[in-house]
């Protein structure tokens, strides 16, 4: 049963995005980078799937890159909806290893950077953004893009022993938490709370972009952390409470993207987290989720 079938979400709560166009992507990416994606070998390197290099590029475009462009469009749309309605979730996106000039780590388009740039340029009242990156990996793509931009505050909590080990990009992180391998719930949630409270004391954003990777889940082959399903649900609740909970000094619009997660049970955990956010009154039927159909 889907969330709509169960009555947890209404039809008006779910919005299907459009694919990011080349014109959209050129807001962040150079034409040279986008042209490089017309070579299957380049895409194979970015996605870390070597057999992709053997496929005709028209197949790569249709079967691999088009779905990524659709998710990128979803992140841009979710940013707009979050400013209008208070929150939005993109069930996809979070390609935080891609920067303006370089893809990698399964990430071909810089959707987080693109969404923030669109908000700065086109949405009145949005001049400062905070990225809260809780994927297991360092978000080196958006960090490279915003390293010299004081309008963007980046908090990044990641396993210090895994990809990408991007020392240059770390210079953009204003609240950095490097985790030990196999960190468990209590330590993890304590660090997230303490550092997000600190970040919100230091910086007053007009919007929060929350990269909610589930590759922190115990057993994930790439994340190498030990967070339980319940811990992920609590983590998401914590972020929304600090952004929008009752009694907070102000209600900060929040855009959530789901980013990495490489186990079959990941989808159910994301669904359980959304259900919990609804139950806690942290998201409501007055706002919208973006459903990327791929």
ChimeraX attribute file (.defattr): number of C-alpha atoms within 10 A of each C-alpha:
attribute: neighborCount
match mode: 1-to-1
recipient: residues
	/A:1	6
	/A:2	9
	/A:3	13
	/A:4	12
	/A:5	10
	/A:6	9
	/A:7	10
	/A:8	15
	/A:9	19
	/A:10	14
	/A:11	11
	/A:12	11
	/A:13	17
	/A:14	19
	/A:15	18
	/A:16	16
	/A:17	20
	/A:18	15
	/A:19	17
	/A:20	23
	/A:21	13
	/A:22	12
	/A:23	10
	/A:24	15
	/A:25	20
	/A:26	14
	/A:27	14
	/A:28	20
	/A:29	21
	/A:30	13
	/A:31	13
	/A:32	9
	/A:33	16
	/A:34	18
	/A:35	9
	/A:36	12
	/A:37	19
	/A:38	16
	/A:39	17
	/A:40	22
	/A:41	19
	/A:42	18
	/A:43	26
	/A:44	20
	/A:45	17
	/A:46	20
	/A:47	16
	/A:48	14
	/A:49	12
	/A:50	14
	/A:51	11
	/A:52	19
	/A:53	16
	/A:54	11
	/A:55	13
	/A:56	13
	/A:57	19
	/A:58	13
	/A:59	13
	/A:60	20
	/A:61	18
	/A:62	11
	/A:63	12
	/A:64	17
	/A:65	20
	/A:66	17
	/A:67	18
	/A:68	25
	/A:69	23
	/A:70	22
	/A:71	31
	/A:72	32
	/A:73	27
	/A:74	31
	/A:75	34
	/A:76	27
	/A:77	25
	/A:78	29
	/A:79	30
	/A:80	21
	/A:81	22
	/A:82	23
	/A:83	22
	/A:84	14
	/A:85	16
	/A:86	22
	/A:87	29
	/A:88	29
	/A:89	28
	/A:90	29
	/A:91	22
	/A:92	23
	/A:93	28
	/A:94	31
	/A:95	30
	/A:96	29
	/A:97	26
	/A:98	28
	/A:99	27
	/A:100	23
	/A:101	17
	/A:102	18
	/A:103	23
	/A:104	22
	/A:105	18
	/A:106	19
	/A:107	24
	/A:108	27
	/A:109	32
	/A:110	27
	/A:111	31
	/A:112	28
	/A:113	28
	/A:114	27
	/A:115	23
	/A:116	27
	/A:117	17
	/A:118	18
	/A:119	22
	/A:120	16
	/A:121	10
	/A:122	11
	/A:123	15
	/A:124	9
	/A:125	11
	/A:126	17
	/A:127	16
	/A:128	19
	/A:129	23
	/A:130	22
	/A:131	25
	/A:132	23
	/A:133	25
	/A:134	28
	/A:135	26
	/A:136	30
	/A:137	28
	/A:138	28
	/A:139	31
	/A:140	27
	/A:141	28
	/A:142	28
	/A:143	29
	/A:144	23
	/A:145	20
	/A:146	20
	/A:147	19
	/A:148	11
	/A:149	11
	/A:150	11
	/A:151	16
	/A:152	24
	/A:153	26
	/A:154	26
	/A:155	24
	/A:156	28
	/A:157	24
	/A:158	24
	/A:159	23
	/A:160	16
	/A:161	14
	/A:162	14
	/A:163	17
	/A:164	16
	/A:165	14
	/A:166	14
	/A:167	9
	/A:168	11
	/A:169	19
	/A:170	19
	/A:171	15
	/A:172	24
	/A:173	22
	/A:174	16
	/A:175	17
	/A:176	17
	/A:177	19
	/A:178	14
	/A:179	17
	/A:180	14
	/A:181	16
	/A:182	17
	/A:183	16
	/A:184	17
	/A:185	21
	/A:186	10
	/A:187	11
	/A:188	22
	/A:189	17
	/A:190	11
	/A:191	15
	/A:192	20
	/A:193	15
	/A:194	10
	/A:195	18
	/A:196	19
	/A:197	14
	/A:198	12
	/A:199	19
	/A:200	14
	/A:201	9
	/A:202	12
	/A:203	15
	/A:204	15
	/A:205	21
	/A:206	17
	/A:207	27
	/A:208	28
	/A:209	27
	/A:210	25
	/A:211	24
	/A:212	24
	/A:213	24
	/A:214	27
	/A:215	27
	/A:216	32
	/A:217	30
	/A:218	19
	/A:219	16
	/A:220	20
	/A:221	13
	/A:222	16
	/A:223	26
	/A:224	21
	/A:225	24
	/A:226	19
	/A:227	24
	/A:228	16
	/A:229	21
	/A:230	13
	/A:231	18
	/A:232	24
	/A:233	20
	/A:234	17
	/A:235	22
	/A:236	19
	/A:237	20
	/A:238	18
	/A:239	21
	/A:240	23
	/A:241	18
	/A:242	19
	/A:243	24
	/A:244	21
	/A:245	19
	/A:246	12
	/A:247	9
	/A:248	11
	/A:249	10
	/A:250	12
	/A:251	18
	/A:252	21
	/A:253	22
	/A:254	28
	/A:255	29
	/A:256	28
	/A:257	27
	/A:258	23
	/A:259	23
	/A:260	27
	/A:261	22
	/A:262	17
	/A:263	14
	/A:264	9
	/A:265	12
	/A:266	19
	/A:267	15
	/A:268	11
	/A:269	18
	/A:270	21
	/A:271	15
	/A:272	17
	/A:273	20
	/A:274	22
	/A:275	16
	/A:276	17
	/A:277	20
	/A:278	16
	/A:279	12
	/A:280	13
	/A:281	13
	/A:282	18
	/A:283	23
	/A:284	17
	/A:285	16
	/A:286	11
	/A:287	17
	/A:288	25
	/A:289	26
	/A:290	24
	/A:291	18
	/A:292	23
	/A:293	12
	/A:294	11
